[in-house]
Amino acid sequence: MADKLITIARFTDYIKAEMAKQLLDDFEIKSVVIGEKFGLPYPIPSLTRLQVVESQAKRALEILQSESKPVDAPPDDEQEQ
């Protein structure tokens, strides 16, 4: 049975989400960015989410935190898809 995707970070800036995704790719952790690719004249909290498979979530969070990547807010519910 495959692991389900869970949200490990939320971003108001799609570019920051893509940068975090690339960092995880560098550590061979597959991730997906879910959200809008266009800029808005005002920030919307938690517009874009970074998700990984549940079994890699802890390691992914450690990497993001150790690299001090800007994460706008922690996920409210890690069970989101």
Backbone as ProteinMPNN parsed JSONL, in Angstrom:
{"seq_chain_A": "MADKLITIARFTDYIKAEMAKQLLDDFEIKSVVIGEKFGLPYPIPSLTRLQVVESQAKRALEILQSESKPVDAPPDDEQEQ", "coords_chain_A": {"N_chain_A": [[0.833, -1.177, 0.0], [0.579, 2.193, -0.848], [2.099, 5.132, 0.537], [0.302, 7.938, 1.837], [-0.096, 11.331, 0.695], [0.964, 14.108, 2.6], [0.592, 17.387, 3.959], [3.354, 19.392, 4.57], [4.235, 21.951, 4.738], [3.192, 25.375, 4.319], [2.728, 28.07, 2.067], [2.684, 31.52, 1.094], [3.821, 32.428, -1.105], [4.426, 31.212, -4.229], [6.897, 30.772, -5.453], [8.691, 30.472, -3.298], [7.739, 28.058, -2.331], [8.383, 26.358, -4.459], [11.154, 26.542, -4.336], [11.658, 25.283, -1.891], [10.746, 22.745, -2.57], [12.659, 22.05, -4.491], [14.928, 21.927, -2.883], [14.286, 19.689, -1.299], [14.229, 17.791, -3.348], [16.955, 17.725, -3.931], [17.842, 16.226, -1.82], [16.823, 13.829, -2.448], [14.136, 13.448, -1.847], [10.973, 13.083, -2.793], [8.543, 15.459, -3.677], [5.572, 17.506, -3.842], [4.138, 20.474, -5.111], [1.275, 22.158, -4.356], [-1.065, 24.36, -5.458], [-1.592, 27.792, -6.435], [-0.002, 29.29, -9.294], [0.229, 31.881, -9.964], [0.831, 35.367, -9.251], [-0.584, 37.375, -6.715], [-2.061, 40.541, -5.899], [-2.148, 40.805, -3.197], [-1.248, 38.994, -0.252], [-2.378, 35.675, 0.376], [-2.984, 33.724, 3.045], [-1.615, 30.482, 3.382], [-2.007, 29.624, 0.721], [-0.534, 28.037, -1.036], [0.67, 24.721, -0.894], [3.132, 22.429, 0.301], [3.757, 19.109, -0.225], [4.578, 15.795, 0.871], [5.23, 12.233, 0.808], [3.89, 10.393, 3.509], [5.724, 8.771, 4.953], [8.147, 10.056, 4.587], [7.943, 12.515, 5.726], [8.918, 13.472, 8.258], [11.724, 13.561, 7.899], [11.844, 15.338, 5.736], [10.848, 17.708, 6.893], [12.888, 18.158, 8.766], [15.023, 18.724, 7.049], [14.109, 21.066, 5.739], [13.923, 22.8, 7.932], [16.584, 22.827, 8.856], [17.888, 24.052, 6.78], [16.862, 26.518, 6.887], [14.754, 27.416, 5.262], [12.257, 29.628, 4.1], [9.301, 29.168, 5.586], [6.001, 29.87, 5.606], [3.878, 29.219, 7.345], [3.138, 26.647, 9.695], [1.545, 23.511, 8.871], [-1.968, 23.214, 9.472], [-3.341, 20.872, 9.594], [-1.963, 17.876, 9.209], [-2.935, 15.821, 7.725], [-4.061, 16.562, 5.361], [-4.841, 16.496, 1.856]], "CA_chain_A": [[0.0, 0.0, 0.0], [1.371, 3.414, -0.978], [1.917, 6.185, 1.534], [-0.512, 9.06, 1.372], [0.553, 12.63, 0.737], [0.555, 14.999, 3.68], [1.125, 18.738, 3.862], [4.388, 19.66, 5.571], [4.465, 23.402, 4.81], [2.289, 26.24, 3.563], [3.406, 29.264, 1.579], [1.896, 32.509, 0.366], [4.606, 32.697, -2.306], [4.637, 29.976, -4.981], [8.332, 30.615, -5.717], [9.283, 29.9, -2.088], [7.334, 26.649, -2.294], [9.191, 25.649, -5.46], [12.521, 26.471, -3.819], [11.657, 24.23, -0.876], [10.62, 21.485, -3.307], [13.966, 21.766, -5.095], [15.811, 21.499, -1.797], [13.955, 18.293, -0.979], [14.702, 16.991, -4.489], [18.399, 17.565, -3.763], [18.027, 15.174, -0.824], [16.106, 12.675, -2.999], [12.801, 13.333, -1.274], [9.998, 13.553, -3.773], [7.505, 16.301, -3.101], [4.693, 18.134, -4.815], [3.606, 21.777, -4.726], [-0.131, 22.268, -4.73], [-1.531, 25.729, -5.272], [-1.617, 28.673, -7.593], [1.283, 29.724, -9.816], [0.191, 33.3, -10.305], [0.974, 36.296, -8.138], [-1.751, 38.176, -6.38], [-1.645, 41.825, -5.352], [-2.175, 40.707, -1.744], [-0.99, 37.605, 0.139], [-3.45, 34.856, 0.932], [-2.326, 32.71, 3.875], [-1.75, 29.05, 3.082], [-2.496, 29.416, -0.632], [0.245, 26.984, -1.671], [1.106, 23.708, 0.07], [4.179, 21.487, -0.074], [3.379, 17.8, 0.301], [5.451, 14.637, 0.682], [4.596, 11.017, 1.317], [3.897, 10.388, 4.97], [6.917, 8.13, 5.498], [9.306, 10.946, 4.457], [7.58, 13.829, 6.26], [9.814, 13.89, 9.344], [13.026, 13.904, 7.296], [11.646, 16.542, 4.919], [10.761, 18.85, 7.81], [14.227, 18.383, 9.313], [15.818, 19.368, 6.001], [13.629, 22.433, 5.556], [14.281, 23.584, 9.111], [18.035, 22.978, 8.947], [18.313, 24.962, 5.72], [16.188, 27.791, 7.158], [13.904, 27.841, 4.155], [11.121, 30.38, 4.642], [7.996, 28.511, 5.609], [5.106, 30.898, 6.112], [3.09, 28.748, 8.479], [3.057, 25.19, 9.773], [0.232, 23.023, 8.483], [-2.962, 23.045, 10.521], [-3.746, 19.47, 9.616], [-1.021, 17.158, 8.388], [-3.619, 14.772, 6.989], [-4.641, 17.118, 4.135], [-4.347, 16.029, 0.559]], "C_chain_A": [[0.883, 1.249, 0.0], [1.069, 4.386, 0.154], [1.03, 7.274, 0.963], [0.298, 10.344, 1.48], [0.031, 13.424, 1.922], [1.238, 16.351, 3.474], [2.148, 18.948, 4.969], [4.674, 21.15, 5.703], [3.44, 24.123, 3.955], [3.032, 27.526, 3.222], [2.394, 30.229, 0.98], [2.57, 32.832, -0.962], [4.931, 31.375, -3.005], [6.127, 29.72, -5.228], [9.039, 30.017, -4.498], [8.943, 28.422, -1.962], [8.162, 25.827, -3.27], [10.646, 25.524, -5.016], [12.648, 25.383, -2.753], [11.563, 22.854, -1.525], [11.963, 21.087, -3.907], [14.969, 21.307, -4.048], [15.543, 20.039, -1.437], [14.383, 17.36, -2.104], [16.196, 16.725, -4.38], [18.74, 16.466, -2.757], [17.262, 13.893, -1.198], [14.802, 12.377, -2.27], [11.833, 13.924, -2.283], [8.895, 14.333, -3.066], [6.677, 16.904, -4.227], [4.208, 19.457, -4.233], [2.187, 21.865, -5.254], [-0.579, 23.694, -4.442], [-1.419, 26.523, -6.557], [-0.22, 29.121, -7.991], [1.305, 31.216, -10.126], [0.328, 34.158, -9.055], [-0.312, 37.078, -7.936], [-1.276, 39.498, -5.789], [-1.623, 41.841, -3.825], [-1.936, 39.246, -1.363], [-2.237, 36.924, 0.7], [-2.778, 33.752, 1.744], [-2.641, 31.288, 3.404], [-2.31, 28.769, 1.698], [-1.823, 28.216, -1.294], [0.768, 26.029, -0.607], [2.213, 22.849, -0.531], [3.836, 20.159, 0.584], [4.435, 16.752, -0.036], [4.688, 13.402, 1.14], [4.844, 10.949, 2.818], [5.183, 9.808, 5.562], [8.163, 9.014, 5.415], [9.077, 12.317, 5.092], [8.562, 14.317, 7.328], [11.156, 14.344, 8.787], [12.916, 15.198, 6.482], [11.575, 17.788, 5.795], [12.119, 19.174, 8.42], [15.102, 19.126, 8.31], [15.403, 20.818, 5.827], [14.037, 23.324, 6.733], [15.78, 23.819, 9.199], [18.568, 23.949, 7.895], [17.69, 26.341, 5.867], [15.412, 28.308, 5.958], [12.687, 28.537, 4.722], [9.802, 29.644, 4.485], [7.049, 29.492, 6.283], [4.33, 30.449, 7.341], [3.122, 27.233, 8.512], [1.661, 24.736, 9.363], [-0.704, 22.888, 9.678], [-3.301, 21.584, 10.707], [-2.846, 18.703, 8.678], [-1.68, 16.055, 7.557], [-4.258, 15.286, 5.695], [-4.054, 16.49, 2.908], [-4.645, 17.035, -0.483]], "O_chain_A": [[1.835, 1.335, 0.776], [-0.051, 4.456, 0.66], [1.009, 7.504, -0.246], [1.252, 10.432, 2.253], [-1.164, 13.423, 2.218], [2.318, 16.437, 2.892], [1.866, 18.719, 6.146], [5.293, 21.573, 6.68], [2.894, 23.568, 3.001], [3.86, 28.004, 3.997], [1.375, 29.814, 0.427], [1.959, 33.439, -1.842], [5.623, 30.524, -2.446], [6.567, 28.57, -5.211], [9.896, 29.147, -4.65], [9.777, 27.626, -1.53], [8.594, 24.722, -2.943], [11.296, 24.514, -5.288], [13.636, 24.65, -2.725], [12.219, 21.909, -1.087], [12.357, 19.923, -3.84], [15.766, 20.403, -4.298], [16.477, 19.25, -1.289], [14.853, 16.253, -1.841], [16.657, 15.629, -4.699], [19.803, 15.85, -2.837], [17.083, 12.998, -0.372], [14.413, 11.222, -2.099], [11.877, 15.117, -2.584], [8.388, 13.932, -2.018], [7.036, 16.822, -5.402], [3.907, 19.561, -3.044], [1.934, 21.672, -6.443], [-0.479, 24.169, -3.311], [-1.177, 25.969, -7.63], [0.646, 29.311, -7.137], [2.346, 31.742, -10.521], [-0.013, 33.735, -7.95], [-1.025, 37.394, -8.889], [-0.181, 39.558, -5.229], [-1.127, 42.795, -3.225], [-2.376, 38.347, -2.08], [-3.036, 37.539, 1.407], [-2.067, 32.924, 1.175], [-3.78, 30.955, 3.078], [-3.017, 27.779, 1.51], [-2.467, 27.467, -2.028], [1.247, 26.455, 0.444], [2.22, 22.579, -1.732], [3.646, 20.088, 1.798], [5.09, 16.811, -1.076], [3.639, 13.504, 1.777], [5.877, 11.394, 3.318], [5.676, 10.31, 6.573], [9.144, 8.746, 6.108], [9.941, 13.189, 4.999], [8.988, 15.472, 7.29], [11.664, 15.398, 9.168], [13.803, 16.049, 6.542], [12.178, 18.811, 5.471], [12.464, 20.346, 8.573], [15.834, 20.045, 8.676], [16.254, 21.705, 5.773], [14.447, 24.468, 6.54], [16.208, 24.908, 9.58], [19.594, 24.595, 8.109], [17.957, 27.235, 5.064], [15.417, 29.507, 5.676], [12.133, 28.087, 5.725], [9.265, 29.521, 3.384], [7.284, 29.897, 7.421], [4.148, 31.226, 8.278], [3.132, 26.595, 7.459], [0.699, 25.492, 9.494], [-0.282, 22.494, 10.765], [-3.52, 21.116, 11.825], [-2.952, 18.859, 7.462], [-1.002, 15.419, 6.75], [-4.929, 14.523, 5.0], [-2.92, 16.012, 2.91], [-4.309, 16.833, -1.651]]}, "name": "protein", "num_of_chains": 1, "seq": "MADKLITIARFTDYIKAEMAKQLLDDFEIKSVVIGEKFGLPYPIPSLTRLQVVESQAKRALEILQSESKPVDAPPDDEQEQ"}
